[in-house]
Each structure stands twice: as structure tokens, then as C-alpha cells.
Amino acid sequence: MKRAKTSKAWMKEHVNDHFVKLARKNGYRSRAAYKLLEIIERNHILKPGMTVVDLGAAPGSWSQIASHKVGSSGKVVALDILAMQPLSGVNFIQSDFREAHAIQELKKHLADTPLDLVISDMSPNISGIVISDQARSMYLAELALAFAMEQLNYGGNFLVKVFQGRDFDQFLLEMRKGFRNVLVRKPEASRDRSNELYLLGLEKR
């Protein structure tokens, strides 16, 4: 009974959520669109002609925005373990980013195209065990950072979702080693009760 009440409460909150309503009105696939939109409004990390990789892309709202911003002269490659409905201008790979073959597929799609931006909204399936969830989330962030450091152009940028916890400070330190500037962002569309943050690495060294 408790789980049913919790599910009903979540559904009620979701249906009444301002950003959920806004996403439906403006044709975005999820409320997460407004997290990215706020960040790019402040930091201008998406521009026409750029090549972008979107990790943890499903259901596709970040890819929607990226594709629109880079335009026909740009390129967006998206990856998720879950299926995603096709999007114009987006090359989608359904694969597990933790596996080597996913990285190989990404590299194949990029070919020799210089990579300007990696965006990652990846999150593990939440178990409710805070320490475990935080550790699995940080592992995904670490994989995304390793990919970004290997594939990005010098001067390229990296945006990643992380959860505050015991490994956060160490991860932030690693990002600062790889980028000239690292900014911490908590978009308005991030729910107050969530401990998620976004780290934006600017200008890969």
C-alpha cells in the first residue's frame, strides 16, 4: 500500500509539474530539455556546425535541442541503453555505454569528424539505496569523462550530470585537471529534493 501511495504522489506531482507542462506545450520529449536550455543560455555551448555526442539520450529531449542548435551543418550522435524514437538530424545508437562495443560504435559514427561537445545526462536505475545509487552514477560520469578526454577537440566542452556524495569532490578535481574552467550548475528544472548537479567543463586542455 505504501508503494502505491508513493507512486500516486509522484504521478500527481509529475502531472502538475510546470516543466512537464511546458515540455508538452513546446514539443520536447521530456522536462529535462529545460535543464540543458538553461545551461546553454548561460554558457553558449551549442552553436551551428558543431559535432555533439549525447550520452544517456533517451527519450531524446537533449538531442532535440542539440540538433536544432547545430543545424544542418552540424552533427549529433546519441546513445542510450534504452530505445529512442528517431529524430531528424540525430544518429542514434542503442547500446550500453559501459561496454567497449558502444564506444566503438560511437567512434565509427564520428569517423574523422572533430568532436566539439559531449553532453551526458546518464543515470543508473535508482534502487533507493543512496550510497549504491551514488556510486553507480559516479561510475557512469567517470566513463563519460574518460570518453570526453579521449575524443574531444582541444578547446572542446563537456557537460555531465553527477550526484553529490562522497566521490563528488574527487571527480570535480579530475575534471579541473582536464578543462581550463569547470562550472557547477543546478538548473531550475532540477527538482529541489534531487541532489543532482551538472558539471560543465569548458575548453579541454
C-alpha positions in Angstrom: 0.0 0.0 0.0 2.8 2.4 0.9 4.4 1.9 -2.6 1.1 2.6 -4.3 0.6 5.8 -2.3 4.1 6.9 -3.2 3.6 6.2 -6.9 0.3 8.1 -6.8 2.0 11.1 -5.1 4.8 11.0 -7.7 2.3 10.9 -10.6 0.3 13.8 -9.2 3.5 15.8 -8.8 4.6 14.9 -12.3 1.3 15.8 -14.0 1.2 19.1 -12.2 4.9 19.9 -12.8 5.5 23.2 -14.6 8.3 21.9 -16.7 6.3 18.8 -17.7 3.5 21.0 -19.0 6.0 23.3 -20.7 7.7 20.4 -22.4 4.4 19.1 -23.8 3.4 22.6 -25.0 6.7 23.1 -26.8 7.1 19.6 -28.2 10.0 18.5 -26.1 10.2 14.8 -25.2 10.9 15.4 -21.5 11.2 18.2 -18.9 15.0 17.6 -18.9 15.0 19.8 -22.0 14.8 22.9 -19.7 17.9 21.8 -17.8 20.0 22.0 -21.0 18.3 25.1 -22.3 19.1 27.0 -19.1 22.8 25.9 -19.2 23.3 26.8 -22.9 21.5 30.2 -22.4 24.2 31.0 -19.7 27.2 29.4 -21.4 26.5 29.2 -25.1 28.0 25.7 -25.6 25.9 24.8 -28.6 26.5 26.5 -31.9 25.8 25.9 -35.6 28.1 23.4 -37.3 29.3 21.7 -34.1 29.6 17.9 -33.7 28.0 16.7 -30.5 27.7 13.3 -28.7 24.7 12.9 -26.4 25.1 10.1 -23.8 22.1 8.8 -22.0 20.0 10.4 -24.7 16.6 8.7 -24.4 13.8 9.8 -24.7 15.6 12.5 -26.7 15.0 16.0 -25.4 18.7 16.9 -25.2 19.2 15.5 -28.7 16.3 17.6 -30.0 17.9 20.8 -28.7 21.4 19.8 -29.9 20.1 19.0 -33.4 18.3 22.3 -33.6 21.2 24.3 -32.4 23.9 22.8 -34.6 21.7 22.8 -37.6 22.2 21.0 -40.9 25.9 21.8 -41.0 26.4 20.1 -37.6 26.2 16.5 -36.4 24.6 14.8 -33.4 25.3 11.3 -32.3 23.1 10.0 -29.5 23.5 6.8 -27.4 21.3 5.1 -24.8 20.8 1.6 -23.5 17.1 2.2 -24.0 15.3 2.5 -27.3 14.6 6.0 -28.6 12.2 7.2 -31.3 14.0 8.6 -34.4 14.8 12.3 -34.5 15.7 14.2 -37.6 19.4 15.1 -37.8 20.3 12.6 -35.0 22.2 9.4 -35.4 21.1 7.1 -32.6 22.9 4.1 -31.2 21.1 1.7 -28.8 23.9 0.3 -26.7 25.3 0.1 -23.2 27.9 2.8 -22.7 29.6 0.6 -20.1 30.6 -1.9 -22.8 33.5 -1.5 -25.2 31.4 -2.1 -28.3 29.4 1.0 -27.5 32.5 3.2 -27.6 33.5 1.5 -30.9 30.1 2.3 -32.4 30.4 6.0 -31.3 33.8 6.3 -32.9 32.5 4.7 -36.1 29.7 7.2 -36.3 32.1 10.1 -35.6 34.6 8.8 -38.2 37.2 11.5 -38.5 34.8 14.3 -37.6 36.3 16.5 -34.8 34.2 16.4 -31.7 33.2 19.7 -30.1 30.9 18.8 -27.2 29.9 15.8 -25.1 26.7 16.1 -23.1 25.8 13.3 -20.6 22.5 13.0 -18.7 23.2 9.4 -17.9 21.7 7.9 -14.7 21.5 4.4 -13.4 18.3 2.7 -12.4 17.6 4.1 -9.0 17.4 1.5 -6.3 16.7 3.8 -3.4 19.9 2.8 -1.7 21.7 6.2 -1.7 25.3 5.0 -1.4 24.9 2.4 -4.1 23.0 4.8 -6.5 25.6 7.5 -6.0 28.4 5.1 -6.7 26.8 3.7 -9.9 26.0 7.3 -11.1 29.6 8.4 -10.5 30.9 5.4 -12.4 28.9 6.5 -15.4 30.2 10.0 -15.1 33.7 8.8 -14.9 33.2 6.8 -18.1 31.8 9.8 -19.8 34.7 12.0 -18.7 37.2 9.4 -20.0 35.4 9.4 -23.4 35.4 13.2 -23.5 39.1 13.5 -22.7 39.9 10.9 -25.4 37.6 12.2 -28.1 37.1 15.9 -27.7 39.0 18.5 -29.6 41.3 20.7 -27.6 39.1 23.5 -26.5 36.0 21.3 -26.6 33.4 21.2 -23.8 31.9 18.6 -21.6 28.6 18.7 -19.6 27.8 15.8 -17.2 25.2 15.0 -14.6 26.5 14.0 -11.2 25.0 13.3 -7.8 26.5 14.9 -4.7 28.2 12.3 -2.5 31.4 11.0 -1.2 33.1 10.8 -4.6 31.9 14.2 -5.9 35.0 16.3 -4.8 37.4 13.8 -6.4 35.5 13.8 -9.6 35.4 17.6 -9.7 39.2 17.6 -9.1 39.7 15.3 -12.1 37.5 17.5 -14.3 39.6 20.5 -13.3 42.7 18.7 -14.5 41.2 18.2 -17.9 39.5 21.6 -18.5 40.5 25.2 -18.2 37.3 26.0 -16.3 34.7 23.9 -14.5 31.4 25.3 -13.5 28.8 23.8 -11.2 25.2 24.2 -12.4 21.9 23.4 -10.7 19.2 24.3 -13.3 15.8 25.5 -12.2 14.2 22.4 -13.8 16.2 20.1 -11.4 13.8 19.2 -8.6 14.6 20.7 -5.3 14.7 17.3 -3.5 17.2 15.9 -6.0 20.9 16.0 -5.2 21.8 16.1 -8.9 24.1 18.7 -10.2 25.6 19.4 -13.6 29.3 20.0 -14.1 30.4 21.9 -17.2 34.0 21.6 -18.3 35.0 24.4 -20.6 37.9 24.2 -23.0 39.6 20.9 -22.8 43.3 21.3 -22.2 
